[in-house]
Each structure stands twice: as C-alpha cells, then as structure tokens.
Amino acid sequence: NAGVTQTPKFQVLKTGQSMTLQCAQDMNHEYMSWYRQDPGMGLRLIHYSVGAGITDQGEVPNGYNVSRSTTEDFPLRLLSAAPSQTSVYFCASSVRGGPAYEQYFGPGTRLTVT
Amino acid sequence: ILNVEQSPQSLHVQEGDSTNFTCSFPSSNFYALHWYRWETAKSPEALFVMTLNGDEKKKGRISATLNTKEGYSYLYIKGSQPEDSATYLCAFMRGTYKYIFGTGTRLKVLA
C-alpha cells in the first residue's frame, strides 16, 4: 500500500491564481481530511469528508473548496490564492470518522503564495 | 475556540534520561485524545488513541495516561534515545469528526 499520497510536494502561486492540491489513499478509508500547518500553530482542520459525496467544514474553511467523488480521492481547491494561504498542507485519512480511529497523514504540500 | 495546550514547548534531555510532557484540553464534550509523533521532514504518525478516563497505553518505552475529568494527558518516555527526538503532538477530538491539535512538544535527545 502507498498509504496517503499528496501532489505536488512544492508549489509557488501568484495572488489570484487557482490550483488543486491532490490527495489519494489506497486503504479504503472512509474518513479523509485536510489540515494546514503554520508556524507557532497546531495543525488546523480545513475540511473533512466521512465518505464519498459527503464533506463538511472544519475550523478554517474560508478560501478552500473540496469534493469527494470517490473513496480514494479528496482534492483541495484554492479558487483565488492569497498570501495568507502560504502554508504546509497535510491530507489525512482514517478507517472511519469515530474517536477510536487514528489518522494516517500524507507527506505534505508546501505552498507559497506571492 | 477550544484550546489544546502542550507543555513544555521544547526540551533537551540527555540520552538515558526519562521525561514527560503534558497535553491539556477542555474537560467537557470529550470524545478522544490522540498522540502523534512527528519527525522532521516526515509526516505525523499515531502513537496512541485514548478514549476512556483512566486509560493507560504503552508502546515500548513510551506510555501515556489520560484524565478526562480534569482535562489532561501525560506522555512518558523512559530511557530516552536519540531516535526519540521528534515533535510530539496531541489532538483532542471535539465532536465525532473534528480534531483540535496542540502545537506540540519538541524533544531533542542528546547523545
């Protein structure tokens, strides 16, 4: 199993550009989530999904869209990038969304918006 | 906004020392408390999932305890080794699907 994969690893965008961060898992996990990591702050939840076709907002959803058309994929879209979205983005998955299930993290995408 | 606090922020210990860190979280609406180990240039990896007051978990030289009534969890490392150097994160589960992460304790074990 490849686990949780993310592409790209690095990306530089200009303000106003759009892009999609890709996340895929091959473990047949129901729950998937996106976090951002900023200096001095804990991982913050952007959006999550409890299954194909079901998504919901996390703590910091503004400026980001998600969809979940398949169990395997959970892309994160930035519609109009802003410098405040410069961050490291992590995708994670777990078997289910309940409290007893640990999350498996992808390698991260480092995004810089100029 | 609920806060999850970890202390200390960082510490250096000598090889062979035992050490412990604290994770403090809201004592109401508790669902779970997770501990993760995060090595530099890698992804966080789960250490423990704790769901019941009084839970004690152990994995090799690392163990954790949970007190949901007072809102804290301790992580212990016995006989620290250089390979234990990492950031240790705790995550409080608020509601069924949402996690609040602490900022982590950065541990450096000196050989």
Chai-1 contact restraints between the chains, C-beta under 6 A:
chainA,res_idxA,chainB,res_idxB,connection_type,confidence,min_distance_angstrom,max_distance_angstrom,comment,restraint_id
A,G42,B,F101,contact,1.0,0.0,6.0,A-B,restraint_1
A,G42,B,G102,contact,1.0,0.0,6.0,A-B,restraint_2
A,G42,B,T103,contact,1.0,0.0,6.0,A-B,restraint_3
A,L43,B,F101,contact,1.0,0.0,6.0,A-B,restraint_4
A,L45,B,K98,contact,1.0,0.0,6.0,A-B,restraint_5
A,Y48,B,Y97,contact,1.0,0.0,6.0,A-B,restraint_6
A,G97,B,Y97,contact,1.0,0.0,6.0,A-B,restraint_7
A,P99,B,Y31,contact,1.0,0.0,6.0,A-B,restraint_8
A,P99,B,A32,contact,1.0,0.0,6.0,A-B,restraint_9
A,P99,B,T51,contact,1.0,0.0,6.0,A-B,restraint_10
A,P99,B,M93,contact,1.0,0.0,6.0,A-B,restraint_11
A,A100,B,V49,contact,1.0,0.0,6.0,A-B,restraint_12
A,A100,B,T51,contact,1.0,0.0,6.0,A-B,restraint_13
A,E102,B,A46,contact,1.0,0.0,6.0,A-B,restraint_14
A,E102,B,V49,contact,1.0,0.0,6.0,A-B,restraint_15
A,F105,B,S43,contact,1.0,0.0,6.0,A-B,restraint_16
A,F105,B,P44,contact,1.0,0.0,6.0,A-B,restraint_17
A,P107,B,S43,contact,1.0,0.0,6.0,A-B,restraint_18
